[in-house]
Amino acid sequence: MPFIAVHIARGRPLEKRRRLAIAITDAVTEIFELDRSATQVLIQEHDRDNWAIGGELLSEKQSSAASQLPDLDALFKKPIAKPVPKSAAKSSPRKATTKSRPRR
């Protein structure tokens, strides 16, 4: 039974935390081929005054740092299979042509 603990800075809305829990659950259950009810996600929030990155408290970082956070939707989005062009699908694979070396 997977148990995932996530630490985030306090202040994210409930809907964002809900989406995070769903995305993590979906990823884990797909990878481990488990029932959704077997996966537990614990989200722990921490005050920005108690969390530092690179020696600088999050509460003192500029607001531009928030834009550097990864997009959760893009992070947990399933890759879309690219269609194979018809011309490539019909053509047979070519064998590499190499010149044989003369024997001595």
SVG drawing of the C-alpha trace seen along z (x, -y; Angstrom):
<svg xmlns="http://www.w3.org/2000/svg" viewBox="-11 -40 57 52">
<polyline fill="none" stroke="black" stroke-width="0.4" points="0.0,0.0 1.8,-3.2 2.0,-6.1 3.1,-9.4 3.9,-12.4 4.0,-15.8 5.4,-18.9 4.1,-22.2 4.2,-25.9 1.0,-26.9 -1.5,-29.0 -2.5,-26.9 -6.3,-26.7 -8.2,-23.5 -8.9,-22.9 -5.2,-22.9 -4.5,-20.4 -7.4,-18.2 -6.0,-18.2 -2.5,-17.4 -3.9,-14.4 -5.8,-13.1 -2.9,-13.5 -0.5,-11.7 -3.1,-8.9 -3.7,-8.5 0.1,-8.2 0.8,-5.8 -2.2,-3.5 -1.3,-3.4 2.4,-2.7 1.8,0.0 -1.4,1.3 -3.3,0.9 -6.8,0.1 -7.2,-3.7 -8.2,-2.9 -4.7,-1.3 -2.9,-4.7 -2.6,-7.2 -1.5,-10.8 -0.6,-13.0 -0.2,-16.7 1.6,-18.6 1.6,-22.4 4.4,-24.5 4.5,-28.2 6.7,-30.1 8.6,-31.6 9.8,-28.1 10.9,-27.0 14.1,-28.1 15.5,-27.4 19.1,-28.3 19.2,-29.9 16.4,-32.3 13.1,-32.0 10.1,-31.5 8.3,-34.4 11.2,-36.7 11.5,-35.5 10.1,-37.7 6.7,-36.8 8.4,-35.9 9.6,-32.7 6.1,-31.4 6.0,-31.5 9.0,-29.1 7.0,-26.3 6.2,-23.5 2.7,-23.3 1.1,-20.3 -1.3,-19.6 1.7,-19.4 3.7,-17.4 1.2,-14.6 -0.3,-14.7 -0.2,-11.5 1.9,-11.8 -0.1,-11.8 1.0,-9.3 2.1,-11.0 0.4,-9.6 2.7,-8.0 2.6,-9.7 1.0,-7.5 4.0,-7.8 6.3,-6.4 3.9,-3.6 3.7,-2.3 7.3,-2.4 9.4,0.6 12.4,0.1 15.6,-0.3 18.6,1.8 21.8,-0.2 24.2,0.2 27.7,0.9 30.7,1.7 32.3,4.9 36.1,4.8 38.3,6.9 39.9,9.8 43.7,9.8"/>
</svg>
